Amino acid sequence: MMEQDRAADHLEVRIEKRRGHPVRQAALFAAELVGSVLMGDASPRGPGTDLVVVRRSTGAEIIRTSVDSVEEADQLLRVVRRDLEEKSVHEFTAEWHDVS
């Protein structure tokens, strides 16, 4: 793979608030809070976020996948950034479309 073929040159990854109506997000958070209390978990996840990969040139969304905790988002972000540096756009999208 030539350097200019790196996916990182054409794609970028970011974390965004999960899409959805505010009332639905509040209901999901309340359900998560109740569930975490019943399960003895002191750290409810909240309404969640999405990891999003977009084209740098157009902003077009390539991949969107849900992440439910800060730890999961951080771990996934590191893996995606590494893959963007090491893979071509074709290799990256072929691999990650199966995951998202």
N, C-alpha and C positions, 0 to 999 in steps of 0.2 A: 504494500500500500504506500503510495507516495504521500508526502506530508500534506499537500493541498487537498487530499481526499479524506482527511480526518472529519468525522461527523461533527466534532466540536467547531469546525470552521463554518458549518452550515446550520447547526441546530443548537439550541440552548435549553437548559432545564431550569425550572423555577417551581416554587411552592406557592399555591394559591388557596384561598378559602374555598371550601367545597361549595359548589353551586347548589342553589335551592332556595326556596321561599323562606324568609326569616321565621315564620310561624312553624314551619316544618322543622327547621334547624333547632328551634327552641324545644320543640317536642322531643326530637331525637336526643338532645342534650339531657333533658329531664329524664327520659327513659334510661339513658346511660348512667346518670347519677343514681337513680333508684337501683339499677342493676348492680352498680359498683358497691353501694351500701349493703345490699343483700348478700353480695359475694365477699364482703369484707375488704374490698379494694379501696384504699384511701385516695386513689388518683384517677378520677374519671377522665376519659379521653376527650370529652367535649365534642362539638359538632364535626370536627375533622377537617382535614385539608386534602388537597389533591396535588400530586406531583405531575407537572405538565411539561412536555417537550414540544417546542415550537420551532418553526423555521425562522432563522434570523432575518432573512430577506423580506418575508411577507407577514410574519407573525402567525401564520397558519398553524393550528394545533395538529400535532402529529400523534401524540400519545397523551392520555390522561388516565391516571390511576389513583385510587383512593389510598390515603394513609391515615391511620387512626390515632397515632401518638407521635410525640416529638421524637422519641427514640427511633421509631420506624421511619419517619420522614428523613431524619439525619442519616440513617444507615442507607436507605434507598437512594438518597441524593448523592452520597459518596460513590455508590456503585454505578449510578447512571453517569456521573461526571467522568469516572474512570473509563467507562465504555465509550463515551463520546470522544475521549482522547485517543483511545486505542483502536477504534473500529471505523470503517467507512460508513457513510449514511445508509447504504444498502444493508450492510452487515448489522448495523445497530437497529434499524427498523425491522428487519427480519426477525431478530432475536426478541426485541421488546414488544412487538405486536402480539406475540404469543403469551406474554406475561400480563399485559394490561387488560 
